[in-house]
Amino acid sequence: MRLLKKIPMTFEEKDYEIRVLYDDTTINVAAFLNNHPANCFRHQLKIPKNFNVKRLLRTDAVKELIDVSKNDIIEKRGEKLLKVMH
């Protein structure tokens, strides 16, 4: 996957990055902390092949996926899921 955009975010004194990554048919949005995935969540948007991906950055669809990734951190969804899994 290729990096399209990084959005910095600070929560509880930790510096996160929301990364928008893409390949030929998929846009992935995921949170990272210290250059590693911050949780087990990835949010995807399937796109047609040879589509202008940069044009999608300005759409509500991608902005909403970024907001969902931010909320995953704020709501500590990854931590809650790990508690259930253990």
N, CA, C and O atoms as a printed pandas DataFrame, in Angstrom:
     atom_number atom_name residue_name chain_id  residue_number  x_coord  y_coord  z_coord
0              1         N          MET        A               1    0.842   -1.178    0.000
1              2        CA          MET        A               1    0.000    0.000    0.000
2              3         C          MET        A               1    0.890    1.245    0.000
3              4         O          MET        A               1    1.977    1.265    0.576
4              5         N          ARG        A               2    0.391    2.258   -0.657
5              6        CA          ARG        A               2    1.104    3.533   -0.726
6              7         C          ARG        A               2    0.439    4.542    0.200
7              8         O          ARG        A               2   -0.782    4.565    0.352
8              9         N          LEU        A               3    1.261    5.362    0.805
9             10        CA          LEU        A               3    0.758    6.386    1.710
10            11         C          LEU        A               3    0.229    7.558    0.906
11            12         O          LEU        A               3    0.909    8.090    0.028
12            13         N          LEU        A               4   -0.989    7.947    1.219
13            14        CA          LEU        A               4   -1.616    9.076    0.546
14            15         C          LEU        A               4   -1.603   10.324    1.424
15            16         O          LEU        A               4   -1.394   11.437    0.941
16            17         N          LYS        A               5   -1.832   10.118    2.730
17            18        CA          LYS        A               5   -1.927   11.265    3.633
18            19         C          LYS        A               5   -1.708   10.803    5.069
19            20         O          LYS        A               5   -2.061    9.679    5.426
20            21         N          LYS        A               6   -1.118   11.683    5.900
21            22        CA          LYS        A               6   -0.975   11.469    7.340
22            23         C          LYS        A               6   -1.673   12.606    8.056
23            24         O          LYS        A               6   -1.507   13.772    7.700
24            25         N          ILE        A               7   -2.453   12.265    9.064
25            26        CA          ILE        A               7   -3.133   13.271    9.873
26            27         C          ILE        A               7   -2.660   13.094   11.313
27            28         O          ILE        A               7   -2.955   12.070   11.929
28            29         N          PRO        A               8   -1.931   14.068   11.864
29            30        CA          PRO        A               8   -1.472   13.938   13.253
30            31         C          PRO        A               8   -2.627   14.111   14.233
31            32         O          PRO        A               8   -3.596   14.825   13.973
32            33         N          MET        A               9   -2.489   13.431   15.368
33            34        CA          MET        A               9   -3.517   13.496   16.408
34            35         C          MET        A               9   -2.847   13.231   17.751
35            36         O          MET        A               9   -2.045   12.305   17.874
36            37         N          THR        A              10   -3.168   14.032   18.746
37            38        CA          THR        A              10   -2.656   13.811   20.096
38            39         C          THR        A              10   -3.823   13.459   20.998
39            40         O          THR        A              10   -4.859   14.123   20.994
40            41         N          PHE        A              11   -3.634   12.398   21.774
41            42        CA          PHE        A              11   -4.653   11.971   22.735
42            43         C          PHE        A              11   -3.931   11.394   23.940
43            44         O          PHE        A              11   -3.052   10.544   23.799
44            45         N          GLU        A              12   -4.305   11.861   25.126
45            46        CA          GLU        A              12   -3.695   11.429   26.382
46            47         C          GLU        A              12   -2.171   11.476   26.299
47            48         O          GLU        A              12   -1.486   10.523   26.668
48            49         N          GLU        A              13   -1.660   12.592   25.812
49            50        CA          GLU        A              13   -0.236   12.881   25.717
50            51         C          GLU        A              13    0.530   11.923   24.808
51            52         O          GLU        A              13    1.751   11.810   24.922
52            53         N          LYS        A              14   -0.163   11.238   23.914
53            54        CA          LYS        A              14    0.470   10.358   22.929
54            55         C          LYS        A              14    0.207   10.932   21.542
55            56         O          LYS        A              14   -0.891   11.404   21.247
56            57         N          ASP        A              15    1.229   10.883   20.702
57            58        CA          ASP        A              15    1.124   11.408   19.344
58            59         C          ASP        A              15    0.825   10.276   18.362
59            60         O          ASP        A              15    1.667    9.414   18.110
60            61         N          TYR        A              16   -0.367   10.297   17.826
61            62        CA          TYR        A              16   -0.825    9.306   16.855
62            63         C          TYR        A              16   -0.761    9.880   15.444
63            64         O          TYR        A              16   -0.637   11.089   15.250
64            65         N          GLU        A              17   -0.848    8.993   14.479
65            66        CA          GLU        A              17   -1.032    9.389   13.085
66            67         C          GLU        A              17   -2.190    8.590   12.520
67            68         O          GLU        A              17   -2.261    7.374   12.698
68            69         N          ILE        A              18   -3.079    9.263   11.852
69            70        CA          ILE        A              18   -4.098    8.569   11.070
70            71         C          ILE        A              18   -3.535    8.541    9.653
71            72         O          ILE        A              18   -3.273    9.586    9.058
72            73         N          ARG        A              19   -3.354    7.354    9.130
73            74        CA          ARG        A              19   -2.773    7.222    7.796
74            75         C          ARG        A              19   -3.824    6.773    6.799
75            76         O          ARG        A              19   -4.610    5.861    7.054
76            77         N          VAL        A              20   -3.814    7.432    5.673
77            78        CA          VAL        A              20   -4.673    7.064    4.548
78            79         C          VAL        A              20   -3.752    6.403    3.530
79            80         O          VAL        A              20   -2.869    7.042    2.958
80            81         N          LEU        A              21   -3.978    5.110    3.318
81            82        CA          LEU        A              21   -3.153    4.310    2.417
82            83         C          LEU        A              21   -4.020    3.802    1.280
83            84         O          LEU        A              21   -5.239    3.697    1.423
84            85         N          TYR        A              22   -3.397    3.484    0.145
85            86        CA          TYR        A              22   -4.204    2.994   -0.961
86            87         C          TYR        A              22   -3.405    2.062   -1.857
87            88         O          TYR        A              22   -2.175    2.095   -1.894
88            89         N          ASP        A              23   -4.147    1.228   -2.579
89            90        CA          ASP        A              23   -3.597    0.447   -3.675
90            91         C          ASP        A              23   -4.557    0.606   -4.847
91            92         O          ASP        A              23   -5.349    1.548   -4.860
92            93         N          ASP        A              24   -4.508   -0.264   -5.801
93            94        CA          ASP        A              24   -5.315   -0.096   -7.013
94            95         C          ASP        A              24   -6.822   -0.084   -6.770
95            96         O          ASP        A              24   -7.559    0.560   -7.518
96            97         N          THR        A              25   -7.291   -0.782   -5.740
97            98        CA          THR        A              25   -8.740   -0.922   -5.567
98            99         C          THR        A              25   -9.252   -0.622   -4.158
99           100         O          THR        A              25  -10.443   -0.771   -3.885
100          101         N          THR        A              26   -8.353   -0.198   -3.260
101          102        CA          THR        A              26   -8.760   -0.029   -1.869
102          103         C          THR        A              26   -8.082    1.187   -1.240
103          104         O          THR        A              26   -6.897    1.444   -1.457
104          105         N          ILE        A              27   -8.866    1.924   -0.457
105          106        CA          ILE        A              27   -8.319    2.951    0.427
106          107         C          ILE        A              27   -8.460    2.405    1.844
107          108         O          ILE        A              27   -9.544    1.981    2.243
108          109         N          ASN        A              28   -7.369    2.414    2.601
109          110        CA          ASN        A              28   -7.366    1.979    3.995
110          111         C          ASN        A              28   -7.062    3.167    4.879
111          112         O          ASN        A              28   -6.188    3.975    4.563
112          113         N          VAL        A              29   -7.775    3.278    5.978
113          114        CA          VAL        A              29   -7.513    4.317    6.968
114          115         C          VAL        A              29   -7.258    3.603    8.290
115          116         O          VAL        A              29   -8.069    2.794    8.741
116          117         N          ALA        A              30   -6.109    3.918    8.906
117          118        CA          ALA        A              30   -5.734    3.248   10.149
118          119         C          ALA        A              30   -4.947    4.199   11.037
119          120         O          ALA        A              30   -4.284    5.118   10.557
120          121         N          ALA        A              31   -5.034    3.960   12.340
121          122        CA          ALA        A              31   -4.297    4.760   13.324
122          123         C          ALA        A              31   -2.966    4.089   13.637
123          124         O          ALA        A              31   -2.876    2.865   13.731
124          125         N          PHE        A              32   -1.931    4.921   13.797
125          126        CA          PHE        A              32   -0.604    4.424   14.139
126          127         C          PHE        A              32   -0.064    5.185   15.340
127          128         O          PHE        A              32   -0.352    6.367   15.531
128          129         N          LEU        A              33    0.720    4.487   16.137
129          130        CA          LEU        A              33    1.400    5.063   17.290
130          131         C          LEU        A              33    2.841    4.560   17.253
131          132         O          LEU        A              33    3.073    3.353   17.191
132          133         N          ASN        A              34    3.800    5.464   17.291
133          134        CA          ASN        A              34    5.223    5.096   17.212
134          135         C          ASN        A              34    5.522    4.225   16.000
135          136         O          ASN        A              34    6.288    3.265   16.081
136          137         N          ASN        A              35    4.910    4.575   14.886
137          138        CA          ASN        A              35    5.134    3.905   13.610
138          139         C          ASN        A              35    4.618    2.459   13.573
139          140         O          ASN        A              35    5.009    1.683   12.701
140          141         N          HIS        A              36    3.747    2.102   14.510
141          142        CA          HIS        A              36    3.119    0.776   14.554
142          143         C          HIS        A              36    1.609    0.967   14.625
143          144         O          HIS        A              36    1.137    1.995   15.110
144          145         N          PRO        A              37    0.841   -0.022   14.143
145          146        CA          PRO        A              37   -0.618    0.100   14.267
146          147         C          PRO        A              37   -1.022    0.339   15.726
147          148         O          PRO        A              37   -0.543   -0.341   16.633
148          149         N          ALA        A              38   -1.895    1.303   15.932
149          150        CA          ALA        A              38   -2.312    1.681   17.285
150          151         C          ALA        A              38   -3.372    0.736   17.847
151          152         O          ALA        A              38   -3.513    0.604   19.063
152          153         N          ASN        A              39   -4.107    0.087   16.966
153          154        CA          ASN        A              39   -5.142   -0.844   17.396
154          155         C          ASN        A              39   -5.397   -1.829   16.255
155          156         O          ASN        A              39   -4.684   -1.812   15.251
156          157         N          CYS        A              40   -6.378   -2.661   16.399
157          158        CA          CYS        A              40   -6.625   -3.701   15.396
158          159         C          CYS        A              40   -7.668   -3.285   14.352
159          160         O          CYS        A              40   -8.160   -4.129   13.604
160          161         N          PHE        A              41   -8.002   -2.014   14.296
161          162        CA          PHE        A              41   -9.032   -1.567   13.370
162          163         C          PHE        A              41   -8.444   -0.967   12.098
163          164         O          PHE        A              41   -7.465   -0.222   12.139
164          165         N          ARG        A              42   -9.061   -1.308   10.967
165          166        CA          ARG        A              42   -8.774   -0.722    9.663
166          167         C          ARG        A              42  -10.123   -0.404    9.039
167          168         O          ARG        A              42  -11.071   -1.180    9.157
168          169         N          HIS        A              43  -10.201    0.713    8.392
169          170        CA          HIS        A              43  -11.447    1.097    7.733
170          171         C          HIS        A              43  -11.157    1.228    6.244
171          172         O          HIS        A              43  -10.202    1.892    5.839
172          173         N          GLN        A              44  -11.996    0.584    5.436
173          174        CA          GLN        A              44  -11.729    0.492    4.001
174          175         C          GLN        A              44  -12.817    1.116    3.155
175          176         O          GLN        A              44  -13.986    1.195    3.533
176          177         N          LEU        A              45  -12.375    1.553    1.996
177          178        CA          LEU        A              45  -13.279    2.032    0.969
178          179         C          LEU        A              45  -12.811    1.381   -0.326
179          180         O          LEU        A              45  -11.675    1.596   -0.749
180          181         N          LYS        A              46  -13.662    0.596   -0.954
181          182        CA          LYS        A              46  -13.330   -0.048   -2.222
182          183         C          LYS        A              46  -13.569    0.943   -3.347
183          184         O          LYS        A              46  -14.589    1.631   -3.379
184          185         N          ILE        A              47  -12.624    1.008   -4.266
185          186        CA          ILE        A              47  -12.709    1.963   -5.377
186          187         C          ILE        A              47  -12.479    1.233   -6.694
187          188         O          ILE        A              47  -11.852    0.174   -6.713
188          189         N          PRO        A              48  -12.982    1.789   -7.796
189          190        CA          PRO        A              48  -12.714    1.191   -9.101
190          191         C          PRO        A              48  -11.228    1.303   -9.456
191          192         O          PRO        A              48  -10.559    2.251   -9.045
192          193         N          LYS        A              49  -10.729    0.357  -10.201
193          194        CA          LYS        A              49   -9.343    0.395  -10.648
194          195         C          LYS        A              49   -9.114    1.639  -11.507
195          196         O          LYS        A              49  -10.011    2.080  -12.225
196          197         N          ASN        A              50   -7.918    2.194  -11.428
197          198        CA          ASN        A              50   -7.525    3.386  -12.188
198          199         C          ASN        A              50   -8.355    4.621  -11.846
199          200         O          ASN        A              50   -8.533    5.502  -12.687
200          201         N          PHE        A              51   -8.857    4.687  -10.630
201          202        CA          PHE        A              51   -9.630    5.839  -10.171
202          203         C          PHE        A              51   -8.672    6.879   -9.597
203          204         O          PHE        A              51   -7.643    6.514   -9.027
204          205         N          ASN        A              52   -8.985    8.157   -9.736
205          206        CA          ASN        A              52   -8.162    9.227   -9.194
206          207         C          ASN        A              52   -8.348    9.284   -7.674
207          208         O          ASN        A              52   -9.292    9.893   -7.170
208          209         N          VAL        A              53   -7.437    8.643   -6.969
209          210        CA          VAL        A              53   -7.547    8.500   -5.520
210          211         C          VAL        A              53   -7.446    9.849   -4.812
211          212         O          VAL        A              53   -8.161   10.085   -3.838
212          213         N          LYS        A              54   -6.593   10.713   -5.272
213          214        CA          LYS        A              54   -6.416   12.018   -4.613
214          215         C          LYS        A              54   -7.698   12.844   -4.620
215          216         O          LYS        A              54   -7.935   13.652   -3.722
216          217         N          ARG        A              55   -8.504   12.635   -5.624
217          218        CA          ARG        A              55   -9.792   13.335   -5.692
218          219         C          ARG        A              55  -10.711   12.916   -4.547
219          220         O          ARG        A              55  -11.521   13.712   -4.072
220          221         N          LEU        A              56  -10.584   11.671   -4.108
221          222        CA          LEU        A              56  -11.423   11.171   -3.021
222          223         C          LEU        A              56  -11.087   11.791   -1.664
223          224         O          LEU        A              56  -11.934   11.811   -0.770
224          225         N          LEU        A              57   -9.879   12.292   -1.502
225          226        CA          LEU        A              57   -9.488   12.896   -0.218
226          227         C          LEU        A              57  -10.394   14.040    0.189
227          228         O          LEU        A              57  -10.567   14.302    1.379
228          229         N          ARG        A              58  -10.967   14.713   -0.768
229          230        CA          ARG        A              58  -11.837   15.859   -0.481
230          231         C          ARG        A              58  -13.286   15.457   -0.231
231          232         O          ARG        A              58  -14.132   16.317    0.017
232          233         N          THR        A              59  -13.579   14.171   -0.292
233          234        CA          THR        A              59  -14.963   13.734   -0.142
234          235         C          THR        A              59  -15.305   13.428    1.312
235          236         O          THR        A              59  -14.427   13.158    2.131
236          237         N          ASP        A              60  -16.592   13.477    1.609
237          238        CA          ASP        A              60  -17.053   13.138    2.959
238          239         C          ASP        A              60  -16.766   11.687    3.304
239          240         O          ASP        A              60  -16.535   11.372    4.472
240          241         N          ALA        A              61  -16.774   10.797    2.323
241          242        CA          ALA        A              61  -16.558    9.372    2.592
242          243         C          ALA        A              61  -15.204    9.141    3.256
243          244         O          ALA        A              61  -15.127    8.429    4.257
244          245         N          VAL        A              62  -14.152    9.723    2.726
245          246        CA          VAL        A              62  -12.816    9.543    3.305
246          247         C          VAL        A              62  -12.700   10.317    4.617
247          248         O          VAL        A              62  -12.109    9.817    5.574
248          249         N          LYS        A              63  -13.246   11.513    4.674
249          250        CA          LYS        A              63  -13.202   12.304    5.907
250          251         C          LYS        A              63  -13.896   11.560    7.050
251          252         O          LYS        A              63  -13.435   11.611    8.190
252          253         N          GLU        A              64  -14.988   10.879    6.755
253          254        CA          GLU        A              64  -15.698   10.124    7.781
254          255         C          GLU        A              64  -14.885    8.927    8.249
255          256         O          GLU        A              64  -14.901    8.604    9.437
256          257         N          LEU        A              65  -14.172    8.261    7.342
257          258        CA          LEU        A              65  -13.307    7.153    7.752
258          259         C          LEU        A              65  -12.185    7.650    8.656
259          260         O          LEU        A              65  -11.806    6.972    9.611
260          261         N          ILE        A              66  -11.658    8.823    8.359
261          262        CA          ILE        A              66  -10.628    9.425    9.215
262          263         C          ILE        A              66  -11.209    9.720   10.586
263          264         O          ILE        A              66  -10.567    9.444   11.599
264          265         N          ASP        A              67  -12.415   10.275   10.637
265          266        CA          ASP        A              67  -13.070   10.556   11.924
266          267         C          ASP        A              67  -13.334    9.281   12.714
267          268         O          ASP        A              67  -13.184    9.267   13.936
268          269         N          VAL        A              68  -13.723    8.221   12.034
269          270        CA          VAL        A              68  -13.956    6.942   12.719
270          271         C          VAL        A              68  -12.654    6.430   13.325
271          272         O          VAL        A              68  -12.649    5.937   14.453
272          273         N          SER        A              69  -11.561    6.540   12.594
273          274        CA          SER        A              69  -10.262    6.107   13.117
274          275         C          SER        A              69   -9.851    6.924   14.330
275          276         O          SER        A              69   -9.311    6.379   15.294
276          277         N          LYS        A              70  -10.100    8.218   14.291
277          278        CA          LYS        A              70   -9.811    9.065   15.450
278          279         C          LYS        A              70  -10.660    8.641   16.644
279          280         O          LYS        A              70  -10.167    8.568   17.770
280          281         N          ASN        A              71  -11.929    8.365   16.394
281          282        CA          ASN        A              71  -12.822    7.941   17.476
282          283         C          ASN        A              71  -12.452    6.573   18.029
283          284         O          ASN        A              71  -12.696    6.301   19.205
284          285         N          ASP        A              72  -11.868    5.706   17.206
285          286        CA          ASP        A              72  -11.374    4.419   17.712
286          287         C          ASP        A              72  -10.374    4.655   18.839
287          288         O          ASP        A              72  -10.378    3.939   19.841
288          289         N          ILE        A              73   -9.522    5.656   18.672
289          290        CA          ILE        A              73   -8.528    5.989   19.691
290          291         C          ILE        A              73   -9.198    6.630   20.903
291          292         O          ILE        A              73   -8.966    6.211   22.038
292          293         N          ILE        A              74  -10.021    7.634   20.668
293          294        CA          ILE        A              74  -10.661    8.373   21.758
294          295         C          ILE        A              74  -11.542    7.464   22.614
295          296         O          ILE        A              74  -11.554    7.571   23.840
296          297         N          GLU        A              75  -12.269    6.581   21.961
297          298        CA          GLU        A              75  -13.167    5.671   22.679
298          299         C          GLU        A              75  -12.449    4.421   23.195
299          300         O          GLU        A              75  -13.056    3.589   23.869
300          301         N          LYS        A              76  -11.165    4.291   22.879
301          302        CA          LYS        A              76  -10.335    3.149   23.302
302          303         C          LYS        A              76  -10.934    1.824   22.865
303          304         O          LYS        A              76  -10.944    0.855   23.624
304          305         N          ARG        A              77  -11.434    1.788   21.633
305          306        CA          ARG        A              77  -12.077    0.578   21.114
306          307         C          ARG        A              77  -11.115   -0.599   21.020
307          308         O          ARG        A              77  -11.501   -1.740   21.274
308          309         N          GLY        A              78   -9.870   -0.327   20.657
309          310        CA          GLY        A              78   -8.892   -1.409   20.575
310          311         C          GLY        A              78   -8.645   -2.050   21.926
311          312         O          GLY        A              78   -8.574   -3.275   22.030
312          313         N          GLU        A              79   -8.514   -1.231   22.965
313          314        CA          GLU        A              79   -8.302   -1.744   24.320
314          315         C          GLU        A              79   -9.513   -2.545   24.797
315          316         O          GLU        A              79   -9.360   -3.591   25.427
316          317         N          LYS        A              80  -10.701   -2.059   24.498
317          318        CA          LYS        A              80  -11.919   -2.773   24.901
318          319         C          LYS        A              80  -12.012   -4.124   24.201
319          320         O          LYS        A              80  -12.417   -5.114   24.811
320          321         N          LEU        A              81  -11.643   -4.169   22.936
321          322        CA          LEU        A              81  -11.689   -5.422   22.187
322          323         C          LEU        A              81  -10.673   -6.421   22.742
323          324         O          LEU        A              81  -10.974   -7.609   22.862
324          325         N          LEU        A              82   -9.474   -5.947   23.078
325          326        CA          LEU        A              82   -8.458   -6.833   23.635
326          327         C          LEU        A              82   -8.905   -7.449   24.952
327          328         O          LEU        A              82   -8.607   -8.611   25.228
328          329         N          LYS        A              83   -9.624   -6.672   25.774
329          330        CA          LYS        A              83  -10.136   -7.217   27.053
330          331         C          LYS        A              83  -11.110   -8.362   26.801
331          332         O          LYS        A              83  -11.105   -9.357   27.526
332          333         N          VAL        A              84  -11.939   -8.222   25.782
333          334        CA          VAL        A              84  -12.909   -9.269   25.463
334          335         C          VAL        A              84  -12.193  -10.513   24.914
335          336         O          VAL        A              84  -12.609  -11.642   25.175
336          337         N          MET        A              85  -11.125  -10.294   24.160
337          338        CA          MET        A              85  -10.402  -11.398   23.545
338          339         C          MET        A              85   -9.576  -12.201   24.533
339          340         O          MET        A              85   -9.257  -13.361   24.269
340          341         N          HIS        A              86   -9.218  -11.602   25.678
341          342        CA          HIS        A              86   -8.385  -12.301   26.655
342          343         C          HIS        A              86   -9.206  -12.996   27.675
343          344         O          HIS        A              86   -8.661  -13.636   28.575
